[in-house]
Amino acid sequence: MASGTATSYQGDGASGLYAWGIQLEQGSAATGYQKANTELDITESGERSLWYVFDNQINHALAVDLPDLGPSATLAYASDEGISILPDQNIPAGAFQVLQGTRLFGLLVINRGLDGAETTRLNNWLRLKSGSLL
């Protein structure tokens, strides 16, 4: 805390200080404000945010009803456990559990296999969604 030209202030022994949104900096120049809601939800100025579906592994579930996609479907997702592109999946009609891992960044279910170029583009998209391709 600056007082005149000094870089510190001892105080008067009676007054108080209310601080909200303090951000400590190393060095003489301030950076943009970094809002920290939780240890996993930190927004840095100038950086994109990562959005995800969070599963606390206790009582969360997220299911969607899918039509019968047959035995050649592709399931692809990016989670905190990595990126998975799974060809030749048999996905019957009915409830499909969307949550894959604790944090789900992106998911795709398609009723066919993918060629090499599609797989590469999908992998890059999932990496971008998960923050591993910045």
Backbone bond lengths (Angstrom), bond angles and torsions (degrees), N, CA, C in turn:
res aa  C-N    CA-C-N  psi(-1)  N-CA   C-N-CA  omega(-1)  CA-C   N-CA-C  phi
1 M - - - 1.447 - - 1.513 107.75 -
2 A 1.286 116.84 126.34 1.457 120.81 -176.59 1.524 110.99 -89.01
3 S 1.303 116.38 138.63 1.460 123.28 174.49 1.515 106.65 -132.14
4 G 1.311 115.89 101.18 1.461 118.83 -175.12 1.507 109.02 70.31
5 T 1.327 115.97 -121.16 1.464 119.84 179.26 1.520 112.11 -99.49
6 A 1.339 117.74 -4.56 1.461 121.05 -179.69 1.528 110.29 -78.73
7 T 1.325 116.65 152.17 1.466 120.63 178.84 1.524 112.31 -95.79
8 S 1.324 117.63 1.62 1.457 120.85 177.35 1.514 109.23 -139.90
9 Y 1.322 115.51 163.67 1.456 121.59 -179.87 1.514 108.02 -144.03
10 Q 1.316 117.28 120.33 1.455 122.07 -176.00 1.517 112.26 -73.31
11 G 1.305 118.74 -28.53 1.460 122.10 -177.83 1.508 111.34 94.07
12 D 1.346 115.13 177.61 1.458 119.55 -178.04 1.526 112.64 -112.17
13 G 1.328 117.84 4.33 1.455 121.47 178.00 1.508 114.83 82.23
14 A 1.329 118.83 -6.30 1.466 121.42 -177.91 1.522 112.66 -127.55
15 S 1.299 117.06 -35.19 1.462 120.60 -177.42 1.522 110.58 -75.14
16 G 1.319 116.32 157.34 1.455 121.16 178.38 1.515 110.94 -113.77
17 L 1.296 114.65 178.75 1.453 121.17 179.02 1.519 108.26 -139.55
18 Y 1.311 116.43 127.24 1.460 121.46 174.97 1.515 107.07 -110.14
19 A 1.314 116.68 123.04 1.455 120.87 -179.14 1.523 109.04 -124.65
20 W 1.318 116.10 136.00 1.457 121.61 177.70 1.521 107.77 -136.69
21 G 1.310 116.54 133.94 1.463 121.19 176.99 1.519 113.49 69.52
22 I 1.307 116.46 32.91 1.466 120.06 -179.73 1.520 110.07 -68.20
23 Q 1.308 114.44 138.77 1.464 120.69 174.74 1.516 107.71 -132.08
24 L 1.315 115.87 115.99 1.457 120.28 179.93 1.519 109.71 -84.79
25 E 1.313 116.02 140.49 1.461 121.55 -178.37 1.519 109.89 -123.81
26 Q 1.307 115.51 142.28 1.456 120.36 171.08 1.517 106.35 -96.28
27 G 1.307 117.24 123.79 1.458 120.73 -177.77 1.512 111.02 109.36
28 S 1.309 115.99 -176.43 1.459 120.60 -173.76 1.522 113.96 -98.24
29 A 1.327 118.86 -9.58 1.465 121.36 -178.51 1.525 110.33 -110.76
30 A 1.312 114.96 135.19 1.473 120.24 178.59 1.524 110.15 -82.06
31 T 1.324 116.78 144.31 1.461 122.07 173.36 1.519 108.48 -100.76
32 G 1.327 116.84 177.15 1.453 120.85 178.66 1.522 111.76 -63.05
33 Y 1.329 115.51 154.74 1.466 121.27 -178.42 1.528 110.66 -65.77
34 Q 1.324 117.54 134.35 1.453 123.37 177.96 1.520 108.07 -110.64
35 K 1.318 115.90 109.45 1.464 120.89 -179.46 1.524 108.72 -84.67
36 A 1.327 117.53 125.22 1.465 122.64 179.92 1.520 109.16 -117.60
37 N 1.345 116.34 103.92 1.463 120.55 177.14 1.523 111.10 -82.36
38 T 1.331 116.71 -42.28 1.457 123.51 175.79 1.525 106.87 -145.04
39 E 1.322 117.30 177.73 1.459 119.80 179.14 1.533 112.33 -66.21
40 L 1.339 117.39 -18.03 1.463 121.18 178.91 1.512 112.68 -104.09
41 D 1.321 118.46 -8.74 1.462 122.77 -174.95 1.521 109.29 -120.89
42 I 1.320 115.74 83.97 1.455 121.84 179.96 1.516 107.94 -122.21
43 T 1.317 116.42 124.41 1.451 121.46 179.14 1.515 108.62 -105.33
44 E 1.316 116.11 119.27 1.457 121.06 179.48 1.519 109.38 -102.48
45 S 1.301 115.46 137.32 1.448 120.68 178.11 1.528 109.69 -58.79
46 G 1.319 116.76 131.48 1.452 121.11 179.07 1.507 114.85 82.15
47 E 1.330 118.89 -1.61 1.460 122.48 179.44 1.524 109.11 -115.13
48 R 1.320 116.43 143.97 1.460 119.05 178.16 1.519 110.39 -74.33
49 S 1.294 115.99 150.72 1.459 121.28 178.02 1.518 109.74 -88.82
50 L 1.312 117.09 149.69 1.457 122.22 174.36 1.521 107.94 -101.65
51 W 1.297 116.17 126.29 1.461 121.73 178.11 1.513 108.42 -104.70
52 Y 1.316 116.39 141.44 1.453 120.08 -179.31 1.518 109.67 -155.26
53 V 1.327 114.56 161.38 1.461 122.00 172.19 1.521 106.00 -94.80
54 F 1.324 116.84 127.82 1.467 121.76 -175.20 1.522 110.05 -102.76
55 D 1.311 115.95 131.67 1.463 122.58 176.22 1.520 107.89 -115.66
56 N 1.339 116.87 117.34 1.464 119.25 -178.38 1.523 112.70 -79.49
57 Q 1.330 117.80 5.33 1.463 124.20 176.71 1.528 113.06 63.52
58 I 1.331 117.78 14.13 1.462 120.97 179.88 1.524 110.78 -116.66
59 N 1.331 116.81 -59.24 1.457 118.36 -173.48 1.521 113.55 -137.52
60 H 1.305 118.62 18.68 1.452 120.50 179.21 1.529 110.61 -96.76
61 A 1.301 115.44 143.56 1.460 121.65 173.84 1.517 107.67 -151.66
62 L 1.289 116.74 145.66 1.450 121.92 177.19 1.520 106.86 -143.10
63 A 1.303 115.53 103.48 1.466 120.91 -178.25 1.518 109.21 -116.82
64 V 1.314 115.65 145.86 1.467 121.93 174.87 1.519 107.71 -126.03
65 D 1.322 116.37 149.97 1.458 121.28 176.36 1.520 109.00 -87.16
66 L 1.312 116.34 122.56 1.456 122.14 178.50 1.517 109.96 -112.69
67 P 1.333 116.65 151.37 1.463 119.17 171.16 1.522 109.03 -74.22
68 D 1.301 117.32 171.94 1.466 121.33 176.78 1.527 108.15 -67.39
69 L 1.322 116.92 114.38 1.462 121.23 -179.11 1.521 112.43 -96.67
70 G 1.319 116.45 -0.42 1.446 120.72 175.64 1.521 113.59 79.22
71 P 1.351 115.40 -175.03 1.471 120.59 -174.09 1.527 114.77 -87.64
72 S 1.332 118.14 0.40 1.472 120.06 -176.21 1.521 112.52 -116.76
73 A 1.320 116.97 25.06 1.461 120.68 -177.64 1.529 110.72 -74.43
74 T 1.327 114.83 158.84 1.462 121.73 175.20 1.524 108.09 -114.24
75 L 1.321 115.46 129.98 1.459 122.82 175.50 1.521 106.60 -114.61
76 A 1.319 116.47 124.60 1.464 120.37 -179.33 1.522 108.89 -136.28
77 Y 1.328 116.12 137.64 1.463 119.02 178.33 1.522 110.85 -155.69
78 A 1.327 114.21 157.36 1.461 122.55 173.08 1.514 107.34 -119.15
79 S 1.319 115.89 124.01 1.462 121.14 178.36 1.523 108.00 -133.44
80 D 1.322 115.39 -179.08 1.459 119.16 177.04 1.524 111.41 -65.86
81 E 1.313 117.61 -11.91 1.467 122.16 178.27 1.528 112.41 -92.08
82 G 1.338 117.61 -2.99 1.451 121.38 178.21 1.517 112.13 123.91
83 I 1.320 115.14 -168.04 1.465 122.61 -179.64 1.515 108.80 -107.78
84 S 1.327 115.34 132.95 1.463 121.13 178.28 1.515 109.51 -128.56
85 I 1.322 116.29 129.30 1.462 122.82 172.30 1.526 105.35 -124.27
86 L 1.330 115.14 108.54 1.462 121.73 -172.46 1.531 110.36 -112.38
87 P 1.337 117.80 105.76 1.466 120.34 177.62 1.532 111.06 -81.53
88 D 1.320 115.86 169.52 1.466 123.85 173.59 1.526 113.16 54.83
89 Q 1.321 115.64 44.62 1.460 121.27 177.46 1.518 109.71 -92.24
90 N 1.303 117.64 136.20 1.464 122.19 174.92 1.525 107.12 -91.41
91 I 1.328 115.69 107.48 1.468 120.83 -178.15 1.523 107.55 -116.55
92 P 1.336 117.04 100.17 1.465 120.82 -179.45 1.529 111.13 -78.28
93 A 1.309 115.59 168.77 1.462 120.82 176.97 1.521 109.68 -63.72
94 G 1.320 115.33 146.81 1.460 120.16 176.65 1.505 112.55 126.86
95 A 1.323 114.88 -164.95 1.467 121.40 -176.41 1.522 110.80 -69.41
96 F 1.320 115.66 133.03 1.457 123.05 177.93 1.524 107.74 -122.21
97 Q 1.329 116.93 126.43 1.470 121.93 -179.36 1.523 109.30 -77.62
98 V 1.323 116.13 115.14 1.459 121.53 -176.10 1.525 112.41 -76.57
99 L 1.315 117.71 -39.54 1.463 119.92 -174.29 1.524 111.22 -66.48
100 Q 1.317 114.91 125.44 1.462 122.83 178.52 1.522 105.94 -129.13
101 G 1.316 119.64 101.20 1.457 122.01 -175.98 1.516 110.99 89.60
102 T 1.311 116.12 -176.43 1.456 121.26 -177.56 1.522 111.91 -76.74
103 R 1.333 117.09 -41.93 1.467 121.34 177.74 1.521 108.47 -122.24
104 L 1.314 116.22 124.38 1.462 121.95 -179.99 1.520 108.62 -106.98
105 F 1.336 116.64 116.45 1.459 121.92 -178.33 1.523 112.79 -91.44
106 G 1.316 117.75 -31.00 1.455 121.32 -179.08 1.520 110.07 -167.56
107 L 1.342 116.60 149.46 1.465 121.20 -178.57 1.519 109.20 -148.31
108 L 1.323 116.10 141.54 1.457 122.20 176.92 1.520 108.58 -138.66
109 V 1.318 116.20 133.18 1.461 122.24 172.19 1.521 105.67 -126.59
110 I 1.334 116.07 122.87 1.464 120.60 -178.21 1.522 108.61 -132.54
111 N 1.323 116.67 148.50 1.465 121.65 -170.81 1.526 114.61 -85.49
112 R 1.312 117.56 27.58 1.468 120.51 179.31 1.518 109.37 -157.95
113 G 1.309 114.46 171.42 1.452 119.65 174.07 1.515 110.66 -79.59
114 L 1.311 116.65 166.38 1.463 122.20 179.87 1.524 109.23 -114.80
115 D 1.342 115.75 146.42 1.458 118.05 174.38 1.528 109.15 -82.23
116 G 1.306 117.19 177.84 1.462 121.81 -175.52 1.521 113.60 -59.53
117 A 1.334 117.12 -44.05 1.464 120.57 -179.42 1.529 110.87 -66.22
118 E 1.334 117.15 -40.74 1.467 120.35 177.86 1.530 111.39 -64.55
119 T 1.325 115.98 -40.15 1.463 120.46 178.84 1.523 110.71 -63.63
120 T 1.325 117.28 -41.49 1.465 121.33 178.36 1.525 110.97 -63.26
121 R 1.344 116.66 -46.29 1.474 120.05 179.23 1.519 111.02 -63.89
122 L 1.325 117.14 -40.72 1.461 120.76 178.84 1.529 110.60 -64.77
123 N 1.322 117.02 -43.23 1.460 120.98 178.13 1.534 110.65 -59.41
124 N 1.328 116.99 -44.21 1.464 120.84 178.77 1.528 111.25 -63.81
125 W 1.333 117.11 -40.06 1.467 120.66 178.39 1.527 110.63 -63.89
126 L 1.323 116.85 -44.08 1.459 120.02 179.16 1.532 111.41 -65.79
127 R 1.322 116.88 -38.07 1.467 119.92 176.19 1.516 111.08 -63.35
128 L 1.327 116.75 -40.77 1.454 120.79 177.22 1.525 111.32 -63.78
129 K 1.329 116.99 -44.13 1.467 120.96 179.51 1.525 111.67 -62.43
130 S 1.334 117.16 -34.74 1.463 120.61 -176.65 1.529 112.98 -87.53
131 G 1.320 116.53 -6.32 1.456 119.66 179.05 1.513 114.27 87.33
132 S 1.321 118.38 3.04 1.461 119.50 -179.21 1.531 112.20 -86.91
133 L 1.330 118.49 -5.16 1.455 122.92 177.06 1.519 106.29 -125.73
134 L 1.312 116.01 91.01 1.470 120.45 -178.29 1.502 110.69 -113.41
